[in-house]
Amino acid sequence: MKNPKPITTFRKQKARSMRKGMGEMQTEYGPATHLMAHQSVGKKTAVYPTITPTSPNNYKPQSLDEAYKKGEVFEFRNERKAEKFAMGSWKKGPAKREAMREYRQMRKEQRQNKGK
């Protein structure tokens, strides 16, 4: 069986609808259904969920290869956009505001540590 192609259009909509009805996993950051990560793949950056549901409210770790097989990989040409997407720019409402606040804080700390 051939692996599905990475998602390159309507990414936010597809991320929101990907795990409907599967419940949430409790993490140190709060409830989660995706826990996205980003990784360079050739000249592009892949964003993928690092957890996958086995049943409602039950999750297990997922690798990039497994995400490719399931068709859950989002591909970006711009690394910064991929990083923001992985941090939660695909979310809506208060969850998105909180995720982007954390992203900005992380970038600020990176800039401050770069000068040291």
MOPAC internal coordinates of N, CA, C and O (Angstrom, degrees):
PM7 1SCF
backbone

  N    0.0000 0     0.00 0     0.00 0    0    0    0
  C    1.4597 1     0.00 0     0.00 0    1    0    0
  C    1.5302 1   109.79 1     0.00 0    2    1    0
  O    1.2310 1   120.50 1   -46.99 1    3    2    1
  N    1.2985 1   116.64 1   133.01 1    3    2    1
  C    1.4615 1   122.18 1  -179.31 1    5    3    2
  C    1.5279 1   110.35 1   -79.94 1    6    5    3
  O    1.2310 1   120.82 1   -40.65 1    7    6    5
  N    1.3324 1   116.04 1   139.35 1    7    6    5
  C    1.4651 1   120.73 1   178.65 1    9    7    6
  C    1.5214 1   110.35 1   -67.61 1   10    9    7
  O    1.2310 1   119.95 1   -38.63 1   11   10    9
  N    1.3443 1   117.70 1   141.37 1   11   10    9
  C    1.4666 1   120.11 1   175.10 1   13   11   10
  C    1.5271 1   110.63 1   -64.40 1   14   13   11
  O    1.2310 1   120.64 1   -25.87 1   15   14   13
  N    1.3216 1   116.38 1   154.13 1   15   14   13
  C    1.4638 1   121.16 1   178.03 1   17   15   14
  C    1.5278 1   109.88 1   -72.37 1   18   17   15
  O    1.2310 1   120.11 1   -26.39 1   19   18   17
  N    1.3394 1   117.39 1   153.61 1   19   18   17
  C    1.4668 1   120.32 1   175.70 1   21   19   18
  C    1.5306 1   110.81 1   -63.09 1   22   21   19
  O    1.2310 1   120.87 1   -26.74 1   23   22   21
  N    1.3030 1   115.94 1   153.26 1   23   22   21
  C    1.4667 1   122.24 1   179.57 1   25   23   22
  C    1.5259 1   107.90 1   -80.65 1   26   25   23
  O    1.2310 1   120.69 1   -55.39 1   27   26   25
  N    1.3268 1   116.29 1   124.61 1   27   26   25
  C    1.4634 1   120.46 1  -178.75 1   29   27   26
  C    1.5281 1   112.56 1  -125.05 1   30   29   27
  O    1.2310 1   119.72 1   171.22 1   31   30   29
  N    1.3325 1   118.15 1    -8.78 1   31   30   29
  C    1.4640 1   121.49 1   178.70 1   33   31   30
  C    1.5236 1   109.55 1  -129.54 1   34   33   31
  O    1.2310 1   120.83 1   -26.81 1   35   34   33
  N    1.3168 1   116.03 1   153.19 1   35   34   33
  C    1.4718 1   122.38 1   179.67 1   37   35   34
  C    1.5307 1   111.56 1    50.20 1   38   37   35
  O    1.2310 1   120.83 1  -137.78 1   39   38   37
  N    1.3205 1   116.01 1    42.22 1   39   38   37
  C    1.4650 1   121.55 1  -174.75 1   41   39   38
  C    1.5238 1   113.08 1   -60.08 1   42   41   39
  O    1.2310 1   120.72 1   132.91 1   43   42   41
  N    1.3512 1   116.22 1   -47.09 1   43   42   41
  C    1.4661 1   119.44 1  -176.93 1   45   43   42
  C    1.5254 1   111.15 1   -61.35 1   46   45   43
  O    1.2310 1   120.19 1   134.09 1   47   46   45
  N    1.3200 1   117.25 1   -45.91 1   47   46   45
  C    1.4639 1   121.31 1   179.69 1   49   47   46
  C    1.5227 1   110.74 1   -61.07 1   50   49   47
  O    1.2310 1   120.47 1   136.86 1   51   50   49
  N    1.3182 1   116.71 1   -43.14 1   51   50   49
  C    1.4626 1   120.40 1  -178.23 1   53   51   50
  C    1.5254 1   111.50 1   -68.68 1   54   53   51
  O    1.2310 1   120.19 1   143.21 1   55   54   53
  N    1.3259 1   117.25 1   -36.79 1   55   54   53
  C    1.4690 1   120.35 1   177.85 1   57   55   54
  C    1.5271 1   110.45 1   -65.72 1   58   57   55
  O    1.2310 1   120.60 1   138.78 1   59   58   57
  N    1.3372 1   116.47 1   -41.22 1   59   58   57
  C    1.4734 1   120.18 1  -179.54 1   61   59   58
  C    1.5238 1   112.02 1   -66.16 1   62   61   59
  O    1.2310 1   120.01 1   144.49 1   63   62   61
  N    1.3199 1   117.59 1   -35.51 1   63   62   61
  C    1.4651 1   119.97 1  -175.31 1   65   63   62
  C    1.5281 1   112.93 1   -91.98 1   66   65   63
  O    1.2310 1   119.94 1   172.63 1   67   66   65
  N    1.3099 1   117.72 1    -7.37 1   67   66   65
  C    1.4574 1   122.15 1  -174.10 1   69   67   66
  C    1.5330 1   114.38 1   -61.19 1   70   69   67
  O    1.2310 1   119.55 1   140.25 1   71   70   69
  N    1.2952 1   118.47 1   -39.75 1   71   70   69
  C    1.4680 1   121.20 1  -172.05 1   73   71   70
  C    1.5279 1   113.17 1  -121.01 1   74   73   71
  O    1.2310 1   119.99 1  -148.84 1   75   74   73
  N    1.3121 1   117.62 1    31.16 1   75   74   73
  C    1.4695 1   120.52 1  -179.07 1   77   75   74
  C    1.5280 1   110.15 1   -62.80 1   78   77   75
  O    1.2310 1   120.48 1   -44.17 1   79   78   77
  N    1.3260 1   116.68 1   135.83 1   79   78   77
  C    1.4571 1   122.06 1   176.10 1   81   79   78
  C    1.5133 1   115.36 1    78.26 1   82   81   79
  O    1.2310 1   119.71 1  -171.93 1   83   82   81
  N    1.3393 1   118.16 1     8.07 1   83   82   81
  C    1.4639 1   120.20 1  -178.06 1   85   83   82
  C    1.5229 1   113.12 1   -98.97 1   86   85   83
  O    1.2310 1   119.94 1  -176.76 1   87   86   85
  N    1.3109 1   117.71 1     3.24 1   87   86   85
  C    1.4576 1   119.68 1  -179.90 1   89   87   86
  C    1.5115 1   111.13 1    73.53 1   90   89   87
  O    1.2310 1   120.55 1    12.33 1   91   90   89
  N    1.3238 1   116.55 1  -167.67 1   91   90   89
  C    1.4575 1   121.56 1  -175.83 1   93   91   90
  C    1.5170 1   110.95 1  -133.38 1   94   93   91
  O    1.2310 1   121.49 1   -23.50 1   95   94   93
  N    1.3106 1   114.76 1   156.50 1   95   94   93
  C    1.4649 1   122.58 1   175.44 1   97   95   94
  C    1.5176 1   107.25 1  -106.61 1   98   97   95
  O    1.2310 1   119.82 1   -46.21 1   99   98   97
  N    1.3135 1   117.95 1   133.79 1   99   98   97
  C    1.4603 1   120.96 1   178.52 1  101   99   98
  C    1.5275 1   108.89 1   -82.04 1  102  101   99
  O    1.2310 1   120.77 1   -53.32 1  103  102  101
  N    1.3233 1   116.13 1   126.68 1  103  102  101
  C    1.4587 1   122.07 1   179.55 1  105  103  102
  C    1.5220 1   108.90 1  -126.14 1  106  105  103
  O    1.2310 1   120.81 1    -2.25 1  107  106  105
  N    1.3080 1   116.06 1   177.75 1  107  106  105
  C    1.4680 1   120.04 1   177.33 1  109  107  106
  C    1.5196 1   111.22 1   -66.61 1  110  109  107
  O    1.2310 1   120.22 1   160.67 1  111  110  109
  N    1.3432 1   117.18 1   -19.33 1  111  110  109
  C    1.4571 1   122.11 1   179.56 1  113  111  110
  C    1.5246 1   112.43 1   -94.88 1  114  113  111
  O    1.2310 1   119.92 1   178.07 1  115  114  113
  N    1.3254 1   117.76 1    -1.93 1  115  114  113
  C    1.4542 1   122.33 1  -176.63 1  117  115  114
  C    1.5197 1   109.93 1   113.41 1  118  117  115
  O    1.2310 1   120.18 1     9.43 1  119  118  117
  N    1.3396 1   117.26 1  -170.57 1  119  118  117
  C    1.4690 1   119.21 1  -178.51 1  121  119  118
  C    1.5328 1   111.19 1   -67.37 1  122  121  119
  O    1.2310 1   120.76 1   -38.37 1  123  122  121
  N    1.3422 1   116.16 1   141.63 1  123  122  121
  C    1.4650 1   120.21 1  -177.60 1  125  123  122
  C    1.5252 1   110.38 1  -142.57 1  126  125  123
  O    1.2310 1   121.03 1   -29.43 1  127  126  125
  N    1.3353 1   115.64 1   150.57 1  127  126  125
  C    1.4576 1   121.48 1   173.78 1  129  127  126
  C    1.5248 1   111.21 1  -121.40 1  130  129  127
  O    1.2310 1   119.65 1   164.81 1  131  130  129
  N    1.3210 1   118.28 1   -15.19 1  131  130  129
  C    1.4618 1   121.65 1  -175.01 1  133  131  130
  C    1.5311 1   114.16 1  -123.36 1  134  133  131
  O    1.2310 1   119.35 1   129.51 1  135  134  133
  N    1.3277 1   118.84 1   -50.49 1  135  134  133
  C    1.4719 1   124.07 1  -172.40 1  137  135  134
  C    1.5235 1   110.24 1    45.85 1  138  137  135
  O    1.2310 1   121.08 1  -108.58 1  139  138  137
  N    1.3070 1   115.55 1    71.42 1  139  138  137
  C    1.4625 1   122.08 1  -174.86 1  141  139  138
  C    1.5275 1   112.57 1   -74.22 1  142  141  139
  O    1.2310 1   121.66 1   -28.28 1  143  142  141
  N    1.3305 1   114.42 1   151.72 1  143  142  141
  C    1.4598 1   123.00 1   173.57 1  145  143  142
  C    1.5224 1   107.27 1  -134.76 1  146  145  143
  O    1.2310 1   120.58 1   -20.66 1  147  146  145
  N    1.3325 1   116.49 1   159.34 1  147  146  145
  C    1.4636 1   119.93 1   176.63 1  149  147  146
  C    1.5194 1   109.18 1  -125.71 1  150  149  147
  O    1.2310 1   121.89 1   -30.17 1  151  150  149
  N    1.3472 1   113.99 1   149.83 1  151  150  149
  C    1.4568 1   120.03 1  -176.31 1  153  151  150
  C    1.5198 1   108.77 1  -153.22 1  154  153  151
  O    1.2310 1   120.54 1   -40.86 1  155  154  153
  N    1.3244 1   116.58 1   139.14 1  155  154  153
  C    1.4639 1   120.66 1   178.04 1  157  155  154
  C    1.5223 1   109.85 1   -72.17 1  158  157  155
  O    1.2310 1   121.59 1   -46.12 1  159  158  157
  N    1.3455 1   114.57 1   133.88 1  159  158  157
  C    1.4651 1   121.59 1   177.45 1  161  159  158
  C    1.5244 1   106.24 1  -132.94 1  162  161  159
  O    1.2310 1   120.58 1   -80.82 1  163  162  161
  N    1.3064 1   116.49 1    99.18 1  163  162  161
  C    1.4614 1   120.08 1  -175.49 1  165  163  162
  C    1.5235 1   109.60 1    66.77 1  166  165  163
  O    1.2310 1   120.60 1    51.29 1  167  166  165
  N    1.3395 1   116.47 1  -128.71 1  167  166  165
  C    1.4638 1   121.30 1   179.91 1  169  167  166
  C    1.5215 1   111.80 1   -89.90 1  170  169  167
  O    1.2310 1   119.81 1   178.46 1  171  170  169
  N    1.3315 1   117.97 1    -1.54 1  171  170  169
  C    1.4605 1   121.55 1  -177.37 1  173  171  170
  C    1.5226 1   110.08 1  -115.79 1  174  173  171
  O    1.2310 1   121.19 1    -8.56 1  175  174  173
  N    1.3298 1   115.33 1   171.44 1  175  174  173
  C    1.4579 1   121.17 1   178.43 1  177  175  174
  C    1.5180 1   108.50 1  -119.43 1  178  177  175
  O    1.2310 1   120.62 1   -51.28 1  179  178  177
  N    1.3167 1   116.42 1   128.72 1  179  178  177
  C    1.4567 1   122.16 1   179.70 1  181  179  178
  C    1.5291 1   109.26 1  -100.14 1  182  181  179
  O    1.2310 1   121.01 1   -42.81 1  183  182  181
  N    1.3237 1   115.68 1   137.19 1  183  182  181
  C    1.4590 1   122.54 1   174.38 1  185  183  182
  C    1.5176 1   106.36 1  -117.44 1  186  185  183
  O    1.2310 1   120.45 1   -47.79 1  187  186  185
  N    1.3427 1   116.74 1   132.21 1  187  186  185
  C    1.4677 1   120.02 1  -176.17 1  189  187  186
  C    1.5223 1   110.72 1  -148.48 1  190  189  187
  O    1.2310 1   120.06 1   -26.25 1  191  190  189
  N    1.3429 1   117.49 1   153.75 1  191  190  189
  C    1.4651 1   120.59 1   176.27 1  193  191  190
  C    1.5348 1   109.48 1   -72.53 1  194  193  191
  O    1.2310 1   120.43 1   -45.13 1  195  194  193
  N    1.3162 1   116.79 1   134.87 1  195  194  193
  C    1.4654 1   120.56 1   179.83 1  197  195  194
  C    1.5175 1   112.05 1   -91.04 1  198  197  195
  O    1.2310 1   120.35 1   177.75 1  199  198  197
  N    1.3246 1   116.95 1    -2.25 1  199  198  197
  C    1.4554 1   121.29 1   174.59 1  201  199  198
  C    1.5260 1   108.18 1  -129.27 1  202  201  199
  O    1.2310 1   120.91 1   -26.64 1  203  202  201
  N    1.3274 1   115.86 1   153.36 1  203  202  201
  C    1.4605 1   120.88 1   178.61 1  205  203  202
  C    1.5286 1   108.66 1  -136.77 1  206  205  203
  O    1.2310 1   119.84 1   -38.74 1  207  206  205
  N    1.3347 1   117.90 1   141.26 1  207  206  205
  C    1.4574 1   119.70 1  -178.81 1  209  207  206
  C    1.5265 1   112.21 1   -74.95 1  210  209  207
  O    1.2310 1   120.76 1   -42.54 1  211  210  209
  N    1.3318 1   116.16 1   137.46 1  211  210  209
  C    1.4576 1   120.75 1   172.67 1  213  211  210
  C    1.5258 1   109.06 1  -101.18 1  214  213  211
  O    1.2310 1   120.63 1   152.70 1  215  214  213
  N    1.3169 1   116.40 1   -27.30 1  215  214  213
  C    1.4642 1   124.61 1   173.54 1  217  215  214
  C    1.5251 1   105.82 1  -162.90 1  218  217  215
  O    1.2310 1   119.42 1   -10.06 1  219  218  217
  N    1.3441 1   118.72 1   169.94 1  219  218  217
  C    1.4727 1   118.13 1   179.20 1  221  219  218
  C    1.5333 1   111.44 1   -54.96 1  222  221  219
  O    1.2310 1   120.91 1   -47.70 1  223  222  221
  N    1.3268 1   115.87 1   132.30 1  223  222  221
  C    1.4681 1   125.10 1  -179.83 1  225  223  222
  C    1.5274 1   114.20 1    64.62 1  226  225  223
  O    1.2310 1   119.62 1  -162.81 1  227  226  225
  N    1.3296 1   118.33 1    17.19 1  227  226  225
  C    1.4567 1   121.45 1   178.25 1  229  227  226
  C    1.5299 1   108.08 1  -133.15 1  230  229  227
  O    1.2310 1   120.45 1   -59.27 1  231  230  229
  N    1.3306 1   116.75 1   120.73 1  231  230  229
  C    1.4578 1   121.67 1  -174.95 1  233  231  230
  C    1.5158 1   110.97 1  -126.78 1  234  233  231
  O    1.2310 1   120.82 1   -23.97 1  235  234  233
  N    1.3430 1   116.04 1   156.03 1  235  234  233
  C    1.4649 1   121.69 1   173.76 1  237  235  234
  C    1.5252 1   108.09 1  -133.12 1  238  237  235
  O    1.2310 1   119.48 1   -19.33 1  239  238  237
  N    1.3371 1   118.61 1   160.67 1  239  238  237
  C    1.4665 1   121.43 1   179.02 1  241  239  238
  C    1.5359 1   111.22 1   -63.09 1  242  241  239
  O    1.2310 1   121.21 1   -27.97 1  243  242  241
  N    1.3430 1   115.29 1   152.03 1  243  242  241
  C    1.4587 1   121.64 1   179.87 1  245  243  242
  C    1.5299 1   109.29 1  -135.95 1  246  245  243
  O    1.2310 1   120.53 1   -44.61 1  247  246  245
  N    1.3225 1   116.59 1   135.39 1  247  246  245
  C    1.4741 1   121.43 1   178.48 1  249  247  246
  C    1.5257 1   109.89 1   -91.36 1  250  249  247
  O    1.2310 1   121.09 1    -9.04 1  251  250  249
  N    1.3279 1   115.52 1   170.96 1  251  250  249
  C    1.4630 1   120.76 1   177.75 1  253  251  250
  C    1.5323 1   110.55 1   -62.47 1  254  253  251
  O    1.2310 1   119.92 1   139.18 1  255  254  253
  N    1.3230 1   117.75 1   -40.82 1  255  254  253
  C    1.4668 1   120.65 1   178.72 1  257  255  254
  C    1.5230 1   112.32 1   -61.88 1  258  257  255
  O    1.2310 1   120.44 1   137.76 1  259  258  257
  N    1.3350 1   116.76 1   -42.24 1  259  258  257
  C    1.4635 1   120.28 1   177.41 1  261  259  258
  C    1.5190 1   111.20 1   -63.94 1  262  261  259
  O    1.2310 1   120.58 1   140.82 1  263  262  261
  N    1.3426 1   116.50 1   -39.18 1  263  262  261
  C    1.4618 1   120.76 1   178.90 1  265  263  262
  C    1.5308 1   110.58 1   -64.69 1  266  265  263
  O    1.2310 1   120.28 1   141.02 1  267  266  265
  N    1.3413 1   117.07 1   -38.98 1  267  266  265
  C    1.4728 1   120.35 1   176.40 1  269  267  266
  C    1.5267 1   109.95 1   -60.80 1  270  269  267
  O    1.2310 1   120.38 1   136.11 1  271  270  269
  N    1.3293 1   116.88 1   -43.89 1  271  270  269
  C    1.4683 1   120.95 1  -178.81 1  273  271  270
  C    1.5228 1   111.96 1   -63.00 1  274  273  271
  O    1.2310 1   120.53 1   145.47 1  275  274  273
  N    1.3360 1   116.60 1   -34.53 1  275  274  273
  C    1.4656 1   121.42 1  -179.80 1  277  275  274
  C    1.5211 1   113.13 1   -85.41 1  278  277  275
  O    1.2310 1   120.20 1   171.85 1  279  278  277
  N    1.3234 1   117.23 1    -8.15 1  279  278  277
  C    1.4611 1   120.41 1  -178.38 1  281  279  278
  C    1.5146 1   112.95 1    75.48 1  282  281  279
  O    1.2310 1   120.31 1  -148.59 1  283  282  281
  N    1.3398 1   117.02 1    31.41 1  283  282  281
  C    1.4645 1   122.14 1  -177.12 1  285  283  282
  C    1.5290 1   112.47 1  -109.26 1  286  285  283
  O    1.2310 1   119.86 1  -155.91 1  287  286  285
  N    1.3245 1   117.88 1    24.09 1  287  286  285
  C    1.4558 1   121.40 1  -179.09 1  289  287  286
  C    1.5230 1   109.32 1  -103.57 1  290  289  287
  O    1.2310 1   121.18 1   -50.30 1  291  290  289
  N    1.3235 1   115.35 1   129.70 1  291  290  289
  C    1.4609 1   122.68 1   177.31 1  293  291  290
  C    1.5234 1   106.61 1  -103.53 1  294  293  291
  O    1.2310 1   120.13 1   -49.79 1  295  294  293
  N    1.3189 1   117.37 1   130.21 1  295  294  293
  C    1.4537 1   120.84 1  -176.43 1  297  295  294
  C    1.5268 1   111.01 1  -110.87 1  298  297  295
  O    1.2310 1   121.06 1   -42.87 1  299  298  297
  N    1.3312 1   115.58 1   137.13 1  299  298  297
  C    1.4649 1   122.70 1  -178.99 1  301  299  298
  C    1.5205 1   109.11 1  -130.81 1  302  301  299
  O    1.2310 1   120.58 1   -32.33 1  303  302  301
  N    1.3277 1   116.49 1   147.67 1  303  302  301
  C    1.4662 1   121.38 1   172.74 1  305  303  302
  C    1.5252 1   109.69 1   -88.01 1  306  305  303
  O    1.2310 1   119.93 1   154.12 1  307  306  305
  N    1.3401 1   117.73 1   -25.88 1  307  306  305
  C    1.4551 1   123.31 1  -176.70 1  309  307  306
  C    1.5351 1   108.89 1  -102.40 1  310  309  307
  O    1.2310 1   120.36 1   -60.90 1  311  310  309
  N    1.3209 1   116.91 1   119.10 1  311  310  309
  C    1.4630 1   121.17 1  -176.43 1  313  311  310
  C    1.5326 1   112.71 1   -63.41 1  314  313  311
  O    1.2310 1   120.59 1   142.16 1  315  314  313
  N    1.3250 1   116.48 1   -37.84 1  315  314  313
  C    1.4677 1   119.65 1  -178.79 1  317  315  314
  C    1.5309 1   111.22 1   -66.55 1  318  317  315
  O    1.2310 1   120.05 1   139.10 1  319  318  317
  N    1.3424 1   117.51 1   -40.90 1  319  318  317
  C    1.4575 1   120.42 1   176.27 1  321  319  318
  C    1.5245 1   110.81 1   -63.34 1  322  321  319
  O    1.2310 1   120.59 1   142.15 1  323  322  321
  N    1.3145 1   116.48 1   -37.85 1  323  322  321
  C    1.4585 1   120.83 1   178.06 1  325  323  322
  C    1.5293 1   110.46 1   -64.37 1  326  325  323
  O    1.2310 1   120.84 1   137.78 1  327  326  325
  N    1.3253 1   116.00 1   -42.22 1  327  326  325
  C    1.4610 1   120.91 1   179.29 1  329  327  326
  C    1.5325 1   110.78 1   -62.59 1  330  329  327
  O    1.2310 1   120.30 1   135.88 1  331  330  329
  N    1.3433 1   117.03 1   -44.12 1  331  330  329
  C    1.4625 1   120.96 1   178.70 1  333  331  330
  C    1.5271 1   110.95 1   -64.17 1  334  333  331
  O    1.2310 1   120.37 1   139.35 1  335  334  333
  N    1.3253 1   116.90 1   -40.65 1  335  334  333
  C    1.4575 1   120.80 1   178.81 1  337  335  334
  C    1.5252 1   109.93 1   -62.49 1  338  337  335
  O    1.2310 1   120.41 1   135.58 1  339  338  337
  N    1.3265 1   116.83 1   -44.42 1  339  338  337
  C    1.4639 1   121.12 1   178.95 1  341  339  338
  C    1.5271 1   111.52 1   -61.80 1  342  341  339
  O    1.2310 1   120.65 1   146.56 1  343  342  341
  N    1.3363 1   116.37 1   -33.44 1  343  342  341
  C    1.4653 1   120.54 1  -179.87 1  345  343  342
  C    1.5238 1   113.27 1   -78.12 1  346  345  343
  O    1.2310 1   120.10 1   164.28 1  347  346  345
  N    1.3497 1   117.41 1   -15.72 1  347  346  345
  C    1.4607 1   118.37 1   175.43 1  349  347  346
  C    1.5071 1   116.93 1   127.88 1  350  349  347
  O    1.2310 1   119.03 1  -162.68 1  351  350  349
  N    1.3283 1   119.45 1    17.32 1  351  350  349
  C    1.4679 1   119.87 1   179.85 1  353  351  350
  C    1.5262 1   111.83 1   -66.83 1  354  353  351
  O    1.2310 1   119.83 1   166.76 1  355  354  353
  N    1.3184 1   117.93 1   -13.24 1  355  354  353
  C    1.4652 1   122.42 1   179.20 1  357  355  354
  C    1.5321 1   112.22 1   -80.56 1  358  357  355
  O    1.2310 1   120.11 1   166.51 1  359  358  357
  N    1.3165 1   117.40 1   -13.49 1  359  358  357
  C    1.4673 1   121.07 1  -177.80 1  361  359  358
  C    1.5241 1   111.06 1   -74.86 1  362  361  359
  O    1.2310 1   120.99 1    -6.41 1  363  362  361
  N    1.3327 1   115.72 1   173.59 1  363  362  361
  C    1.4640 1   121.60 1   178.70 1  365  363  362
  C    1.5288 1   110.21 1  -121.65 1  366  365  363
  O    1.2310 1   121.14 1   -23.95 1  367  366  365
  N    1.3295 1   115.42 1   156.05 1  367  366  365
  C    1.4624 1   122.72 1   170.43 1  369  367  366
  C    1.5126 1   114.69 1    62.35 1  370  369  367
  O    1.2310 1   120.75 1    38.90 1  371  370  369
  N    1.3484 1   116.17 1  -141.10 1  371  370  369
  C    1.4679 1   120.88 1  -176.64 1  373  371  370
  C    1.5270 1   113.59 1   -60.30 1  374  373  371
  O    1.2310 1   120.17 1   146.91 1  375  374  373
  N    1.3239 1   117.27 1   -33.09 1  375  374  373
  C    1.4691 1   120.27 1   179.53 1  377  375  374
  C    1.5307 1   110.32 1   -64.12 1  378  377  375
  O    1.2310 1   120.40 1   140.56 1  379  378  377
  N    1.3267 1   116.85 1   -39.44 1  379  378  377
  C    1.4654 1   120.58 1   178.62 1  381  379  378
  C    1.5245 1   110.65 1   -68.94 1  382  381  379
  O    1.2310 1   120.58 1   136.98 1  383  382  381
  N    1.3307 1   116.49 1   -43.02 1  383  382  381
  C    1.4687 1   119.53 1   179.53 1  385  383  382
  C    1.5264 1   110.51 1   -60.56 1  386  385  383
  O    1.2310 1   120.10 1   137.05 1  387  386  385
  N    1.3150 1   117.41 1   -42.95 1  387  386  385
  C    1.4625 1   121.56 1   179.27 1  389  387  386
  C    1.5321 1   110.76 1   -65.39 1  390  389  387
  O    1.2310 1   120.22 1   136.45 1  391  390  389
  N    1.3235 1   117.18 1   -43.55 1  391  390  389
  C    1.4677 1   121.19 1   179.92 1  393  391  390
  C    1.5263 1   110.99 1   -62.87 1  394  393  391
  O    1.2310 1   120.28 1   137.93 1  395  394  393
  N    1.3208 1   117.08 1   -42.07 1  395  394  393
  C    1.4688 1   120.03 1  -179.15 1  397  395  394
  C    1.5207 1   111.41 1   -72.47 1  398  397  395
  O    1.2310 1   120.06 1   150.14 1  399  398  397
  N    1.3331 1   117.50 1   -29.86 1  399  398  397
  C    1.4713 1   120.73 1   174.14 1  401  399  398
  C    1.5296 1   109.19 1   -63.91 1  402  401  399
  O    1.2310 1   120.62 1   136.20 1  403  402  401
  N    1.3312 1   116.42 1   -43.80 1  403  402  401
  C    1.4623 1   120.82 1   177.83 1  405  403  402
  C    1.5323 1   111.03 1   -64.51 1  406  405  403
  O    1.2310 1   120.44 1   141.24 1  407  406  405
  N    1.3233 1   116.76 1   -38.76 1  407  406  405
  C    1.4698 1   121.27 1   178.73 1  409  407  406
  C    1.5291 1   110.46 1   -62.33 1  410  409  407
  O    1.2310 1   120.73 1   131.93 1  411  410  409
  N    1.3373 1   116.21 1   -48.07 1  411  410  409
  C    1.4635 1   119.45 1   179.83 1  413  411  410
  C    1.5250 1   111.23 1   -61.98 1  414  413  411
  O    1.2310 1   119.92 1   140.13 1  415  414  413
  N    1.3230 1   117.75 1   -39.87 1  415  414  413
  C    1.4618 1   122.14 1   178.30 1  417  415  414
  C    1.5328 1   110.31 1   -63.48 1  418  417  415
  O    1.2310 1   120.37 1   137.76 1  419  418  417
  N    1.3230 1   116.89 1   -42.24 1  419  418  417
  C    1.4581 1   121.27 1   178.85 1  421  419  418
  C    1.5312 1   110.68 1   -62.66 1  422  421  419
  O    1.2310 1   120.25 1   134.74 1  423  422  421
  N    1.3408 1   117.12 1   -45.26 1  423  422  421
  C    1.4706 1   121.43 1   179.05 1  425  423  422
  C    1.5259 1   110.92 1   -63.40 1  426  425  423
  O    1.2310 1   120.25 1   141.31 1  427  426  425
  N    1.3282 1   117.13 1   -38.69 1  427  426  425
  C    1.4627 1   121.46 1   178.75 1  429  427  426
  C    1.5314 1   110.30 1   -62.75 1  430  429  427
  O    1.2310 1   120.64 1   135.81 1  431  430  429
  N    1.3369 1   116.38 1   -44.19 1  431  430  429
  C    1.4590 1   120.71 1   178.92 1  433  431  430
  C    1.5255 1   111.07 1   -65.26 1  434  433  431
  O    1.2310 1   120.19 1   142.56 1  435  434  433
  N    1.3334 1   117.24 1   -37.44 1  435  434  433
  C    1.4640 1   120.48 1   177.42 1  437  435  434
  C    1.5240 1   111.07 1   -62.86 1  438  437  435
  O    1.2310 1   120.58 1   136.53 1  439  438  437
  N    1.3405 1   116.50 1   -43.47 1  439  438  437
  C    1.4672 1   120.10 1   179.21 1  441  439  438
  C    1.5269 1   111.54 1   -63.98 1  442  441  439
  O    1.2310 1   120.55 1   139.27 1  443  442  441
  N    1.3457 1   116.55 1   -40.73 1  443  442  441
  C    1.4576 1   120.35 1  -179.79 1  445  443  442
  C    1.5273 1   111.18 1   -67.38 1  446  445  443
  O    1.2310 1   120.15 1   140.44 1  447  446  445
  N    1.3302 1   117.32 1   -39.56 1  447  446  445
  C    1.4626 1   121.15 1  -179.72 1  449  447  446
  C    1.5251 1   112.53 1   -73.53 1  450  449  447
  O    1.2310 1   120.63 1   156.06 1  451  450  449
  N    1.3286 1   116.40 1   -23.94 1  451  450  449
  C    1.4696 1   120.68 1   179.93 1  453  451  450
  C    1.5241 1   111.29 1   -65.47 1  454  453  451
  O    1.2310 1   120.47 1   145.37 1  455  454  453
  N    1.3119 1   116.70 1   -34.63 1  455  454  453
  C    1.4596 1   121.71 1  -178.84 1  457  455  454
  C    1.5218 1   113.25 1   -76.64 1  458  457  455
  O    1.2310 1   119.09 1   168.94 1  459  458  457
  N    1.3103 1   119.35 1   -11.06 1  459  458  457
  C    1.4717 1   122.55 1  -177.21 1  461  459  458
  C    1.4902 1   112.61 1   -89.66 1  462  461  459
  O    1.2310 1   120.10 1   180.00 1  463  462  461

